[in-house]
Amino acid sequence: MKTQGNLAYPDAQSGSAAEPSAESPPALLPVAAVDARLVARVVDRLVAALGQSLPVSAAAAEKRPGSHPSLQPCRWDEVANAGDADASVAAIVLLLAAKHDAAQTALVDDIARRAKESPGTRVLLVGTFLRHFADARTIRDEAEVRRRLDGVPITFLRAGHLLGDGTRLACRLRSLSWLAPLVPRRISSTFLNESDLWAMVATEAAEAGTMRRASCRELTLLGRNRPWREVLGEHNPGGPLSAGLRGLATVLSFLLVGQLVALFVGPLRRWSSRLRSCWFDTLYPQSVTELLSLYNRYGYRDVKVVGYNTGVVHFGQTFPGRTVVSTIKTAGPPRIDGYRVKLDAGTLMRTTIDALRADDKELFVVPNYSYISMGTCFFVPVHGSGSEVTTVADTIERVLLYDPVEDRLVATSRSEEAFGRYLYNPASGALLLRLYVRAKEKSRYFVKQETLSATSGEAVLEVFADREPSNIEIRKSQAASETIDVYKYYDQGDGEGGGAGALEMPKDAIGRLWDRLEENPISSYLFHAMVRKFGYHVELFFTKEEFVRFWETHTELPISKIQLRYVKQDGMPHSPFGKHDCISADLFMRRKHSSVFQEYLRNNFSHVQSNVGKHSMLAG
């Protein structure tokens, strides 16, 4: 395994996080108050604090709740001209004003001068998360600050909506809390406790002296994604006036006033970045840099990174309190080098297939549904119909990941221990950034289909024992059906022969239909909505013994579709088929029957392995 170093403060020898010295903590230079904002002292060193237009006085600051425990007030002009104040400066922390004005411009210029006089000084800029909503003013102001700090290492620290007794938002929430019954629960945003922001600022400032001198580092701490209704309710000041207004709002909610207002306001988000920041549950970063700023050691538990988002859109999986971050817009085009393909994790499989086809190549494994991100294949078993290779992950040779727990990049290849530690292990929290996949020459396939009468589990296993086809699938339309359909796929190599049965890709008619539905936004929405609302989907991996028992007992279950594949052992520690060959059972039924099926599993297969990426059991 090759470690790319700690993103924040690497130890050049081991790649592990370097701890700041307790005996000689780095000095931190304070920043002047802008618009009467507070500044404060961290662990006897100086760092700017987040103020909300409060008076700059020791009495006011000492009573301010929500601050970091070790923060004390001070003013830039009290120490800026101290004799050797900047002799050992490690970090300068600036709280960016809501609007970049002349006062802040002069301050930034002064900071740039002082930082350049003290080599190694890093400037920490604390601002808003509106940058992730393409807010033009925020982008322009950050670019201006970046330009004036050219040549100085900087870190942007962006925060979600800030909650705390002294924040402006908290004051507004108290005055508007009576509106809570009117606000639909689907209207949500991210809320960050002021103390959590302070902890991040204090940590970054204290460790600034141990960081690599990168030109720019970006970190965003969103906080939990919560309904405004819930947050408003928590700020109810009480009293008869508030109770009366809340009662009025409750009556209006029965008249659907809040829902009607939401229907009107919702479409306006398209034209207002600030409105989008107040109502969202999913973000679409535009680059890997932005993705890494959202997924960091401070806030990764509040974020769920997805690819094409099939788990949420199709299976109805929910992640309460977490903001979904999609990688789909961070991907560049596939880079093909012989029979090796370099891919960003967010690259669509559909895009990869098209790029390889233009080069007369193809993936070893092509699933029925190709609108998934390639990075998903590293954490979720994805298999296809016509290949001797079981899953896409079997063809992944090398990956680049970010581990937020260890706060470092990890580059590892298939033969190394770290590869197995992360493969099929979403619980690791690792973020896949890039992967290298093997490809092969373009082939054509033909399929032979036969229908067999109801047979025993042992007889089904005998069907899979046929090694002449490149792959075999077995389908059963209903659990109680008396017949099964067997599909045997054969690789034609150079594409000659096969006649009318030849396929360009080893997909069945259902798989081709799924892709066609996805290509049209209307049909895609209807397709996913129907499955999400009325369908229940699960894939289980049975050992041969478990499968025989399942086949003997499944006929009374309310299952609408059964699809069976043979899955080969891969030896990976977190793989559901790491220790033995398995039979994959892809099952679909109506959602109203799911409780019966789950009870059946609890009574008969309580420890059966499942595919976490194709699993309606995770749905809320």
Phi, psi and omega in degrees: 000136177251123180266130182276002178100157179285128182296329186265308186210077187285145167269113188299336183276317188245345182080002180272166182292129179274129182273136176294147182290131178286335183279327183224073179295148183293145177284142180239127184269130183284166181242144181299149178288132176252129183054045177061031178280156181279150165236161187211174183246134180245121178047051181062017173234161191261138179205146181289145178247160181277116178248156179236064179056037176270155179296143180275090178214147182299321182297315181293318184290322182294333180271355185290119179281163174086352181283166175296140186307330186263009183279135174226149186284150171200170181238144178305316185290350177280336186229350187301328183254017178298150188311306181236033185300327184256016182289328182231039184289129176259326183208144171241128184247123181241126172274110182292134177290160180300331179226130182284103183249187184296324180296317180290324178300314179296321179295316180298319178298320179293319178297318180300318180297314183291323180294321180289335177283344181239087184306138181095352180289134176248138179259123178259121184250113182262120184214203187263157178273009179298341177304329182281356177246021178057039178289118189299317183293318179297316179298317180295316181295318179295321179296322179293316178297318179299320180295318182287339177259022181303131181091355180250130175298129182229156175227123174271124176247111184250140185238148173286191178301125190267125177252137178172154185300334183261004184272156178297320181300319180299320178296317180293322179296322179295322181284337182250008186299334181294343179282354186309315182297339183276341188273120177299146183294338181289346178275109185222166176202185182259140183229129185242131174291138182303323181295327179291321176297317180298321180297319179295315180299314182297318180294312180297321180292316182294331183260004185301324182291343182259359181280154171293152185278062175285150184295320182207136178231141183231132179224135176237131176246101186283320191088184182286145176270116188225151176293140176301326180303317181291317181293319177299317180299327180288344183253021179294118182284349183079181180100160183295322180297313180297320180295321179294315179295323179294322176297319177298316180297324178296317178298316180296328179294327177293335178271007178064025179298315180297319179296320180293319177297319179296321177297327179282318185285325185311308181296338181290343179301333182300330185253359182230113179294324181290326175292322177298323181291342179265353182211093179199155170227357182222139176241149180235082179302147185265355181206165177294325178300315179293322178300314180292332177292329179278329183250094185224176187295338181276321190238013185295335179289342179265006184233140173241110181276131180228169175265255178284356175073029180296325181302320179278311188289318186264312185270351178074022177292144180235153181226078185305132177083353183248146176269127178282129179240116183266139180268004192297332182263005179265356190272138169267181180290154175299140177249111186261124178231094184067241179254025177236133182242124177265123188228140166285150186299330182277358181296132178291143174299324178301317178295319180296317179300315181295319180294319179291323179299321179296336178258015179059039177227174178203164174287154175293327183234124177237110181287164178300322182250116189257006177268065173226158178278146181297328179296333178300328184293344178279329183257344184229132176297120178237117182237164182236192188263326195240028185235148174289337176281134188286307185230164176298323182299334177296341182256002178279123183264326186206148180221158171237123183234161168246125179257107184289336179292316179266354179053056180205159173275143180231121173251123185214150180249171189300328184280354185262154184298324183296328179302311179292332180292329182260333183299132180055031182229071179298339179293345179293339182079359183292147177252118179280128180254322185209150177216154179242122188240141175282144175234176180215173177297149179297134178234166169238154184235154167230155188236138174250129181244140174216151179249128181245149176289163181311132187224169182280168177298323178296323179292324176296318178297326177296324177299317180290344181286348178292116185263359180289315178291156175287333176198159180226136172236146176234131179238147175224125188289325178219152179300326183272000182297149182264001179228159173232149177255126181252127179243120179247121183261135180236132179278123180272000177069262184278001175090003179273147178082183178094336176060216186292342181278357183290139179242143176291320176229148183284069176241146174274178184298324181295317179298318179295325178294319180302315179296321179296320178296323182290334183291337180254124184302323183289310180295326178297314180298313181295319180300308182293320181297319180295314180294317182296323184277318190246347185260159176221120191233136178207145173240125181245149179245104182266140165292167181300320180293318179295322181296318179301319180292319178298316184294330179283339188243000190273347192294339180269357182280150180278053182267131182270335181209136175233128175233125184247139174222157176264127183244127184273146177301137179244351175076007182274141189297328182255009181282139176293347176233041182281335186252347183196159172296151183225165167254119176277125177245106179268112190243140177225139179207172175286143186301327182294343179264000187296326182295324177296317181293318180296323176296321177299316179296316181300325183278335188239328185220059185294340183245019182292143178281149180223168177265109185293340180272346180232070194209104176288350178297336180277355183288147178271000000 
